[in-house]
Amino acid sequence: MAITVIPRGDVPLGQEHEFFKFVCPPTFGGGPVDAQPATIKFARKLDVMADLPLPAGVKTYNGGNSLRLWLIADPNDSSSNGATFPAKTIRTKKGDVVWVDTGFSFNTHTIHWHGIEPTPMNDGVGHTSFEVSGNFTYQFATNTAGTYIYHCHKNTVLHFIMGLYGLFVVDPPQGPKFAAANAPGAFGFDPVNFSVPIDVEAAWVPGEFDSIWNDLGHNAFMQKCDQNDPAGAGTFTQNGFLNRFRPDIVHITGVVSVPGNPITDPRVSVAAKTNQNILVRLVHAGYTVQEYTLGLDATVIGEDGHPLGVPPFDKYSFPFVIPANTPFRLTSARRYDLLLNSPNAGVFPFQVKFMDWINGTVYQTAQTTVTVV
């Protein structure tokens, strides 16, 4: 069967520059555009270079003991230059108008608010809007409670995996001690405000590194800008390898995994008491297929930034239970909000398999625990 080809019509001269955005994004600074009164403000700086020390038994491809990362910093935080990996969590409430004053140490970057869906000028996708030069104040509203991420969207494949990302949490109006949920069987469920009180909150952000990538420069393998010949063969990289991703180092929430050793770092492992509500924000921060197995029943109350079963979408979704020791998978940038509650004390394992997205090869496995006393 022949494929029907529909040719694109002539582009009016006044619109030609719109098509060049994908090849030669303009640069811009200032903002916020169409400023509205902010209810909460943050500041972020890209990119701050830092070395991630590797634990004994983990090496880079060339035998190094640390991994060079590019990080997003909070310039108002004096500790460690405000730079952490993942980046410091941005936390707002549903209904906030948010300003994020964004600056850069060098080069051009963006911040994309993954899942928030602001206006195009504030969405931070450089190739469809602009790359920021100097500084820019992003402005957007947070209209749905849930778990999101923010990350650089210039040379996206490389910049994300180099560490330019962080967690973005939108709390329900009741505040950070609650989760938006329609979970009638959960302890403390409020059927009027569709919320559940949270005793313990954790972030599991599994990700990977192909340490060969960490020697690359900011613009590695990007298409060259030539407005006179944007699709010319000479503008495309001939020797790039960003299509080749074979991770040799894996982590959960920035804590590098040593093969065979469960992660006990309190940034990752969870400690709670019996019958306490535990909220785990599970975020896929890599390029493999990640397969998870948890030794506790987990109720998925939110998915990709949207609470399940909560109006006005209650006719189209509802929380569901993943039984203990049942493997489940997520792919890049997907998020689950997991509600856990155990009446029994014990140490319950959590395992992540990092699998090749084409042939299913398991590169590595990372583990941690949920300890209930």
N, C-alpha and C positions, 0 to 999 in steps of 0.2 A: 504494500500500500504506500503510495507516494505521500510525502509530507507537503501540505499546502503552505506555501510561503507567502506571507502578506507583507509587501514592502512598506517601509516607513516613508511617509510623505516628506515633501520638502519642509525644512525647518525655517520659519521666518527669521530674518536677520536679527530682529530684536530678541529672539529667544535662544540664539546660538550659545550665549554665555551660560545658560542654564545647563546645557549638556556638558560643558567643560568642567562643571563642578566635580564630576566623578574622577577627572584626571588631574585637574588643577584647582583644588578647593581654595577659595579666597581666604585670607586671614582677616581677623577682626578682633578688636578689643573694646572694653567699655561695658556698657549695659548697666542695669538690666534693661532689656528691651520692653517697652510698654510697661514701665514699672508700676507695681501695685504695692500697697503697704504690706510689709513682711510681718508675719507673726513669730518667726524664728529665723535666725541667721547662723551660718557656719562659714568657715574659711578652709580652703584646701590649696596645697601647693604640689605641682608635678614638675619634674620628677626628682626625687631625692635618692641618690644612689647609696646603697648600703650592701654590705656583705652578710649573707646568711650563713652562720657557722654550721658545719655539718657534724653530726655525732660520729663517734668512732664506729667504723664499719661501713660508712657511706662516703663515697668519693665521686667527684665529677668525672667526666669522660677522660680528662687528662690527669687524673690523680689528685686534683685539688681538694683542700679541706673546707672550702667555703664557696658560696655561689653568689655572684654579683646580681643584685636585683635593682629594679627601678620602682620606687615607692611613691605613694601619695601621702603627704604629711599634713598635719594640722599645725599651721604656723603659730597658733595661739597656745600650743602645748609645748612647754620648754623641755620636757623629758624626751631624750633620744631624738632631738630635733623634730619632735612631733611625728616621726615616721615609724610606722609599724607595718608588719605583714601578717595578715591582710591589713589594709588601711583601717584607721579608726572608724568605728561604726557611726554612721549618721542616724539619729533617732528623732522622729517627729511623731505628731499625732494626726489622726484622720481630720482633715479640714484645715490643716496649716497651709499658709502661703510661705514658701521657703525661698530664701536667698542663699546662694553659696558663692562667696567671693573666691574666684579661682585664679591663681597665679602660677608662673612657670619659671623654673631655674634656667632653662635654656630650651631651644627648639620650640616647635609648636605642638600642642596637644589639644585634646578635648576631654570633657567628662560626659559620658552617656549615662542617663538615669534609667537603667534597664527595667522595663515594666511599668514605669511611672506614667509614660505617655504625655509629656508636656508639649508645648507648641514646638514646631520644627526648629525655630531659632534657639530654643533652650534644650533640645534633645541631645546635643553633643555628638551627632553623627557627622563627622567632618566632610565626608564626600557628598552629602546632600545638603549641607548648610555651609559651615566654615570651620577652619581650624583657628584656635585662639592664639593670638600673638600678644604677649605681655600679660594681660589679665582680662577676665570677663566675669560678670556676676550673673550666674544662672538663676532663673526664677521659675518656680512651678508650684502647683498645688498637690497635696497628698490626699487623695479622695478615697482610697481603699486601704484598710488595715491589712498588713501582711509583711512578707519578707521579700526584699528586693536586693539588687546589687548596683554599685556604681563603678564605672571603669573607663579608662581611656579608649577612645574609638578612632585613634589615628594609627595606621598600620596595625589594625586591631589584633590580628592573629598573633603578632609578636608582642605588642605592648601589654596585652592582657596576661599572657603566660609569663612575662617578666616581672609581674607583681603589681601592676597598676590597677588594683581593684580593692573594693571594700564592701562591707555589708551595709545595707540601708534598711532600717526597720521603721514601719509605720504602725504605731500603737493605736488601739481603739480609743474612743474618747475617755474611757475610764482610766487610761494610763498604762504604764509599762508593767504593772503587776497583773495584767489581764491579757487574754488572747481573744480575738474575734472568732467565734465558733458557734455552730449549731450542733451541740453534742449533748442530747438529753440525759445520757447515762453518766456523764462526767460529774465528778464531785464539784459542787458549787455552781453548777450551770445556771445561768440567768436567762430564762426564756423570753424575757421582755427586751433586754439589751443584747441578746445573742453573744454572750461572753462567758469565759471560764477563768476563774482566778488561777494564777500561776505562782507556785512556790519556788521552783527552780527553773532557770532558763539557761540553755546551752546553745552554742553555735558549732555545728560540724560542717566545715568547709573543706572537703577533700579536693586536692589538686595535684598536678604533676609538673615536672620539669624535664625537658630534654636538654641536658646541660650544654650541648653543642650550641644551642640557640643563645645561651647567655653570653657568648662572645661577640654577638652581632651588634651593629649600630642601630640607631633609632629608625633610619629610613631604609633598612636592609630589604632589598627585593621589592620595594614599592615601584609602581609604574612611574616613569619619568613624565614630567609635565612639558607638553609641547602643544600649545593651543593651535598651532598651524597644522599639526598632523597628530591629533590626539590618539588615533587608532593605528598609527604607523608601527610596523614591526620593531623598529629600533627603540620604541618607548617601553617595551616590555622586557623584563628581566629574563635572561636566557639561562642563568645558572642558579636560580633560587632553590632552596630546599625547605621552605616553610610548608610544603605539602607533605614533607616527611617528618612525622612526629613519633619518636620512639623513646618514651620517658624512661629515665634511669634513676630519678629521684622522685619520691612521692611524699605527700604531707597531709595532715588534717589540721586545718585552721593555723597554718604556718609552722606547725611542729613536725619536723622531718621524721619519717618512719624508719626505724632500723628493722630490716627483715627479721621476722620471728619474735620481735619484742613488742608487746602491747604498749601503746602510748599511755603514760600515767600522768603527764603534765596536766595540771588543773584547768588549763585553757581548753582542754579537749575532754578528758575523762569527767564523768558526771557523778556527783554524790548527792543522795537524797535520803529522806526517811520514808518509811512505809506510808502508803496512802497519800503521799504528796503528789500534786500535779507537776509534771516535768514537761516543759516545752522545749523541744529540740528543733532548731532552725537548720535544716539540712540543705546545703547549697552546693551544687556541682560546679567546681571552679577549675575545669580542665578540658582536655580534648579526647580523652578515652571514653568508652562506655563504662560507667561505674556501677558495680553490682554490690548491693548492701545486704547484710544479714544481721538482724538484731535479735537478741535473746529474750525480748519482751514483746508482748502485743503492743502495736503502735497504731493509734488512730490518726489518720491523715485529716487534719482539720483545715488545712490551707494548701493551695497549690499555685505556684508561680505568681505569688502576690495577691491571691484572691481567696478569702475565706469560703469554705464550701458549705452550702446550705443556708447562708446568711442572706436575708433580703437585700437587694431586689432580685438576686439570682437563685433563690431557694427552689424554684421550680426546675432548675437545670443542673443542680449539683447537690451532693450531700457527702458528709464525711464517710470514710470507709476504713475498715480495720485491716492491717497487715498482720497476720498471726505471727507469733514468735517463731524465729528460725526459718522464716519464709523469705527467700531471696527476692529482691526487687531492684529495678534499675532506673537510673536517670541519665540524661545526656546533657551536653554543655549548657550551663547557665540555668538549668531547671532547679526549682526549689520545692521542697515539701516542709510544711509545718507539722511536726509529729507531737502528739499528746500522749505521754506515758504516765502510768500510775500503777504501782505494784503494792498489793496488800502483804506481800511476802518479802522478807529480807533476802539478800543474795547478791552475787556479783554476776551481772548479765553482760555477755560479750557483744561487741559491735565490730563488724568486719567490712572492709571495703576492698573489692577486687577491681583493679585498674586494667581494663580489657581493650585490646585493639579493636577499633570500630569497624574494621573490615573483616578480619579473620577470627576474632574472638580470643586471640592469644592473651593470656594473663601476664602482664608485665611484672606487677608486684601486688602484694596484699598488705594492707595496714589494719591494725586493730586498736581498739580502746575498750573501755568498760563503763557500764552504769552500775554503781554500787549503791544498794538500798539497805539501810540499817534500821 
